[in-house]
Amino acid sequence: MLKRYLLAPGPTSVPPEALLAMATPVVHHRTPEFSELFRQVGQGSRELFGTSSPVLILAATGSGAMEAAVTNTLSRGDRVVVVEGGKFGERWTEIARAFGLCPVAVEVEWGRPVDPADVTRALDRYPDTKAVLVQHSETSTTVLHPLEEIARATRDRDCLLIVDGITSVGVVDAPMDATGVDVLVTGSQKALMLPPGAALIALSEKAWRAAERADLPRQYFDLTRARRSAEADTTAWTPPISMVYGLKAVYDLVATSGGWDAAYRRQRILAEAARAGVRAAGLELLAPESPSPAATGIRIPDGVDGRGLVRHLRDVMGVTIAGGQGRLEGRILRLGHIGYADTFDVVVGLAAIEMALANSGADIKLGRGPAAAQEVLLDMYR
Ligand SMILES: *Cc1c(COP(=O)(O)O)cnc(C)c1O
């Protein structure tokens, strides 16, 4: 028997409350009963996003919402500035290219946050830029980019700030309206503790104005149509009904656990504990400067087979910890502590990493990582 632990930065484990809610018999979506549920979930999503704009639900993973963000606000040939500091930054560029935009990359070393001055310089150099595309939390490098500073650069220009918040929404306190974000997207299988299959997206007033002019092709992901339906507490197409039940359960669970502020605090402590554990184990953090509270990136010591390490953790020890993506494949581990993750998940993750490294011949003294994490985690119970 192998007990499984899912400690990746997504998909993440789903609390029983949400699993049970998703087992609710499917109701028809054109009913008052569903509209009431939909209205409540819409309210919960606006609170989560920190916006007075409607938050739309798409039957897609986060990448679908990223595509919708682009196609609904931009036009063929538009110049966009992309913060490219990881795999998901590259995804913005791929989407932009696929739809005939002209992306300009602000390249950032993987593992480091973007310097906001570099974004400003790109905007000064290309004053016709219509949008800046960025990840708030770049999950592939476990970096948190400085969103507020970037927002200061876009706010007073005729330029949208389009943010992939897939591992920052529900993780970091960054209310969309107050921060100055124009388009914000997230997906269900990260901090929202649900299976993959629903994405959330909201547009600021400035972005909705851009949507009136945007000429990129869109049909299923036509957000103007989605908004009209949402205003009538329904959706244009069949919504992911069971996921909407799941969202309601998650919002209720968060509300009865101290609200999102308590969740942000828990995230901060878990991430701090994970980093303390990594250092105490004698390992190197991938992103020491501006780490994301969603996941901790750990450099795999030289001489250790990184791919083999991830397989050993997963197949022999039952612990799923993500490896690296793209150019970081085989070189890092990414310990997720997002969503339903708690104190003891971090301890288990660090213990498993130490044990797997010891098995692969690395010079590791067992127990130092978990002990350092425990010291930080005591804060959760004070
Ligand atoms: C997971 C993730 C995505 C991709 O989401 P999918 O659900 O796989 O479409 C995009 N951006 C970030 C930052 C992510 O963490």
Ligand as a Chemical Component Dictionary entry (heavy atoms), coordinates in Angstrom:
data_LIG
# 
_chem_comp.id                   LIG 
_chem_comp.type                 NON-POLYMER 
_chem_comp.pdbx_formal_charge   0 
_chem_comp.three_letter_code    LIG 
# 
loop_
_chem_comp_atom.comp_id 
_chem_comp_atom.atom_id 
_chem_comp_atom.alt_atom_id 
_chem_comp_atom.type_symbol 
_chem_comp_atom.charge 
_chem_comp_atom.model_Cartn_x 
_chem_comp_atom.model_Cartn_y 
_chem_comp_atom.model_Cartn_z 
_chem_comp_atom.pdbx_ordinal 
LIG C1 C1 C 0 -1.006 26.265 -13.523 1  
LIG C2 C2 C 0 -0.687 27.568 -14.144 2  
LIG C3 C3 C 0 -1.113 27.904 -15.436 3  
LIG C4 C4 C 0 -1.768 26.953 -16.357 4  
LIG O1 O1 O 0 -2.970 26.567 -15.944 5  
LIG P1 P1 P 0 -3.703 25.336 -16.631 6  
LIG O2 O2 O 0 -4.726 25.102 -15.608 7  
LIG O3 O3 O 0 -2.717 24.219 -16.770 8  
LIG O4 O4 O 0 -4.252 25.785 -17.905 9  
LIG C5 C5 C 0 -0.824 29.165 -15.921 10 
LIG N1 N1 N 0 -0.147 30.052 -15.188 11 
LIG C6 C6 C 0 0.297  29.763 -13.947 12 
LIG C7 C7 C 0 1.064  30.804 -13.200 13 
LIG C8 C8 C 0 0.042  28.520 -13.384 14 
LIG O5 O5 O 0 0.483  28.236 -12.149 15 
# 
loop_
_chem_comp_bond.comp_id 
_chem_comp_bond.atom_id_1 
_chem_comp_bond.atom_id_2 
_chem_comp_bond.value_order 
_chem_comp_bond.pdbx_ordinal 
LIG C1 C2 SING 1  
LIG C2 C3 SING 2  
LIG C2 C8 DOUB 3  
LIG C3 C4 SING 4  
LIG C3 C5 DOUB 5  
LIG C4 O1 SING 6  
LIG O1 P1 SING 7  
LIG P1 O2 DOUB 8  
LIG P1 O3 SING 9  
LIG P1 O4 SING 10 
LIG C5 N1 SING 11 
LIG N1 C6 DOUB 12 
LIG C6 C7 SING 13 
LIG C6 C8 SING 14 
LIG C8 O5 SING 15 
# 
